[in-house]
Amino acid sequence: MKKYFSKLAAAQTPYIPGEQPKIDNLIKLNSNENPYPPSHHVIEAIQNELNDALRLYPDAKTTKLNEAIARKNGVLPENVFSGNGSDEVLSMAFMAFFDSDRPVKMYNISYSFYDVYAKLYNIVVDYVNLKEDFTAPVEQLYNSKGGVLIANPNAPTGIELTQDELEAIAINNKDRVVIFDEAYVNFGGTTAVPLTKKYDNVLIIRTMSKANSLAGIRVGYAIGSVGLISALNTIKNSINSFTLDRLALAGATAAIEDNEYYEKINQQIADTREYFTGKLVEMGFTVLPSKANFVFAKLNGIDGQRILDHLKTYNILVRYFNREEIKDYVRISIGTKEDMDACLDALKQLV
Ligand SMILES: Cc1ncc(COP(=O)(O)O)c(C=O)c1O
């Protein structure tokens, strides 16, 4: 099977994406996708882009998109870098900022793609173990030899750090790059973008897959100092200068410009999360305090795999991670209120 693999390819343990099955009437709560459609401006912008200009390369500098992101976040376009999903931006960040001889601090429980990139790029990880309640021992993130990468809010727990804690991490790693992955910040979390203006070592990475209902067109971006953005562009232009196609650029720009719509749907998701959490707690579940568009929950005495299997019989898909520390938990994405009521009804049968 691996006959033609390079040594590099043969040594990898690739990421396993959440299942995307084609089943009718499936309630899909396993990939933290947004249950609401993209803004209609996004669809129109993509449709307008379907013309003869497709024969021409897109704008390698992603100028209009970067300008829209800059305007929305109160930074300058030169503080923005856009890429093909935040997974790609993260991958380029590994190459741009981390070195093999300097261990990078990460949580032991977080987004598992970080470990995949670390292995691919031969980066040693200095794991910081979360406490028993899954909160972070913040001071252990200080004085990293190689940099810091954390998701805030964290995945799959949904727990976030305060601004003061994030600032302390930035200050106490002043000669190393500190990356905050804000994939889930738009559901009631607090962004660290203001820190990028105060500290030139802080990089924010965001995705448009969750909060902007655009997992299907693959757009992510980073915000940071000109020096950090320049390193990312150096890596990008050493791999593929045209990571975002014309359709993705048009759609993502229109999405950023329709802030009003997205704030409305994401507030709805945050409200549904609180409603769903309350009902789970009433049923006897332990639910971690989430600021994301998912909850991480367990029912004492029942293995997470069993909860997943039970929900599957009701055509409801959730995510389970087969790791000792979190094997009792399932991660349930927040869908519409109807989706969550169906999930609650199915869970009642299990309780
Ligand atoms: C913490 C975190 N970062 C990044 C991503 C990747 O997002 P994208 O769809 O932009 O590649 C995910 C996706 O699940 C995530 O959970």
The ligand as a Tripos MOL2 file, in Angstrom:
@<TRIPOS>MOLECULE
LIG
   16    16     1     0     0
SMALL
NO_CHARGES

@<TRIPOS>ATOM
      1 C1        -10.4410   24.9130   16.2310 C.3       1 LIG1
      2 C2        -10.5850   24.7910   14.7460 C.ar      1 LIG1
      3 N1         -9.7350   25.4700   13.9660 N.ar      1 LIG1
      4 C3         -9.8040   25.3900   12.6260 C.ar      1 LIG1
      5 C4        -10.7600   24.6160   12.0030 C.ar      1 LIG1
      6 C5        -10.7370   24.4950   10.4920 C.3       1 LIG1
      7 O1        -11.6700   25.2680    9.8600 O.3       1 LIG1
      8 P1        -11.6860   25.4100    8.2800 P.3       1 LIG1
      9 O2        -12.9790   24.8490    7.8370 O.co2     1 LIG1
     10 O3        -11.5950   26.8880    8.0210 O.co2     1 LIG1
     11 O4        -10.4990   24.7120    7.7130 O.co2     1 LIG1
     12 C6        -11.6590   23.8990   12.7690 C.ar      1 LIG1
     13 C7        -12.6750   23.0520   12.0980 C.2       1 LIG1
     14 O5        -13.3460   22.2450   12.6420 O.2       1 LIG1
     15 C8        -11.5670   23.9870   14.1720 C.ar      1 LIG1
     16 O6        -12.3960   23.2780   14.9630 O.3       1 LIG1
@<TRIPOS>BOND
     1     1     2 1
     2     2     3 ar
     3     2    15 ar
     4     3     4 ar
     5     4     5 ar
     6     5     6 1
     7     5    12 ar
     8     6     7 1
     9     7     8 1
    10     8     9 2
    11     8    10 1
    12     8    11 1
    13    12    13 1
    14    12    15 ar
    15    13    14 2
    16    15    16 1
@<TRIPOS>SUBSTRUCTURE
     1 LIG1         1 GROUP 0 **** ****
